[in-house]
Amino acid sequence: MIVRLEDGLPNDAVIVDAVRTPMGRGKPGGSLSELHATDVLKPVLEALIARNRLDPGMIEDVIAGCVSQAGEQSAGVGRFAWLSAGFPDHVPSTTIDRKCGSSQQAVHFAAQGVMAGACEIVIACGVESMSRVPMGSARIGQNPFSPGVLARYAPGMIGQGVSAELVADKWKVSRDELDAYSAQSHRRAAAARSAGAFAGEIIPVTTPAGTVTEDETIRAQTTPESLAQLKVAFASDEMKARYPHIDWRITAGNSSQITDGAAGLLIMSERMAAKLGLKPRARFVGFDVIGDDPLMMLTAPIPATRRVLDKAGMQADVIDHFEVNEAFASVPLAWQREFHVDPARLNPLGGAIALGHPLGASGARLMTTMLNALEKSGGRYGLQTMCEAGGMANATIIERL
């Protein structure tokens, strides 16, 4: 329900700005690998404040997505990125983990708080320094799956790479299709970069080695033929015995890249934007978050898309731009099998296969890229969805204003 305020404006949540860092390879020597995780996120917060000439003391919350909350990311990375920027210490922050959709969920919580009238101005953001805090660091030496979970999902939980194989098998996605799609992701991202399509969203990041201004992850020369030379990555003897029917086909080349990066959105009420003289760039049309089979794990974007469209009273054919996170190429290809949208509207600027997947930052990064792309293309509606560990997915529809 939209709450009507005294000034007559609806209590819509609007996106006023959205920025991201360049994407750096998530390994030692990567372009952002010399920075502490909070200093990867800090320039995003600084840019949102500076670009919009805001008094930082007006921000009511900083909601930060981060998956591996260990080591340098363990003490509330959003809070300390904010303080590192020199901003007022009365502004709070919380760090949330909905796996790969963490910062998309941060966007949901920020927008929903505004729509409920609980706050007026929130920053939703995310960060992951995968070079310095490797994936899985938070559970080293620990088993997160209780006997009850293992009994319910016998013979036991599996990694996402094997789930990607199960998805490819179920939707009959061939190795050739996976590699062709992955090469296309690099080709589209390279073309977008050459055309300046990312210029409005990337903010420069200063590191000890110099200033980083472009994504490090795009490999413009990638071809299906070069990807076909790569060996499959998840066909262990144990998994081959467990799934003897699978024609193994997932490789490093048709999977998302391990990446360092951060992204953030400035979200406020329509009323507050008008008061501050800021022009809203988009409004939120629909939200969904849903669970699905935790062994297939990567399929939830399909029911999440159906449900968010249903909630919004919309059909897929009115959506101008789809972002379906390329955790593995089999995810958007299986999604495409279900929705049959124009392939040109699906990840048109490339996705995580080319641009990387800094886990906690990816939701905000996709939203930032989608918003900028809608503005450049003149499209009206964008739909974003992301698969998440444990068999979950978020979905969001925005309308460009």
Stockholm file with secondary structure:
# STOCKHOLM 1.0

chainA/1-401         MIVRLEDGLPNDAVIVDAVRTPMGRGKPGGSLSELHATDVLKPVLEALIARNRLDPGMIEDVIAGCVSQAGEQSAGVGRFAWLSAGFPDHVPSTTIDRKCGSSQQAVHFAAQGVMAGACEIVIACGVESMSRVPMGSARIGQNPFSPGVLARYAPGMIGQGVSAELVADKWKVSRDELDAYSAQSHRRAAAARSAGAFAGEIIPVTTPAGTVTEDETIRAQTTPESLAQLKVAFASDEMKARYPHIDWRITAGNSSQITDGAAGLLIMSERMAAKLGLKPRARFVGFDVIGDDPLMMLTAPIPATRRVLDKAGMQADVIDHFEVNEAFASVPLAWQREFHVDPARLNPLGGAIALGHPLGASGARLMTTMLNALEKSGGRYGLQTMCEAGGMANATIIERL
#=GR chainA/1-401 SS CCCBCTTSCBCCEEEEEEEECCCEESSTTSTTTTSCHHHHHHHHHHHHHHHTTCCGGGCCEEEEECSCCSGGGSSCHHHHHHHHTTCCTTSCEEEECCGGGHHHHHHHHHHHHHHTTSCSEEEEEEEEETTTSCTTGGGTTCCCSCHHHHHHTTTCCCCHHHHHHHHHHHTTCCHHHHHHHHHHHHHHHHHHHHTTTTTTTBCCEEETTEEECSCSCCCTTCCHHHHTTSCBSSCCHHHHHHCTTCCCCCBSTTBCCCEEEEEEEEEEEHHHHHHHTCCCCEEEEEEEEEECCTTTCSCTHHHHHHHHHHHHTCCGGGCSEEEECCSBTHHHHHHHHHHCCCGGGBSTTCCHHHHCCCGGGHHHHHHHHHHHHHHHHTCCEEEEEEEETTTEEEEEEEEEC
#=GC SS_cons         CCCBCTTSCBCCEEEEEEEECCCEESSTTSTTTTSCHHHHHHHHHHHHHHHTTCCGGGCCEEEEECSCCSGGGSSCHHHHHHHHTTCCTTSCEEEECCGGGHHHHHHHHHHHHHHTTSCSEEEEEEEEETTTSCTTGGGTTCCCSCHHHHHHTTTCCCCHHHHHHHHHHHTTCCHHHHHHHHHHHHHHHHHHHHTTTTTTTBCCEEETTEEECSCSCCCTTCCHHHHTTSCBSSCCHHHHHHCTTCCCCCBSTTBCCCEEEEEEEEEEEHHHHHHHTCCCCEEEEEEEEEECCTTTCSCTHHHHHHHHHHHHTCCGGGCSEEEECCSBTHHHHHHHHHHCCCGGGBSTTCCHHHHCCCGGGHHHHHHHHHHHHHHHHTCCEEEEEEEETTTEEEEEEEEEC
//
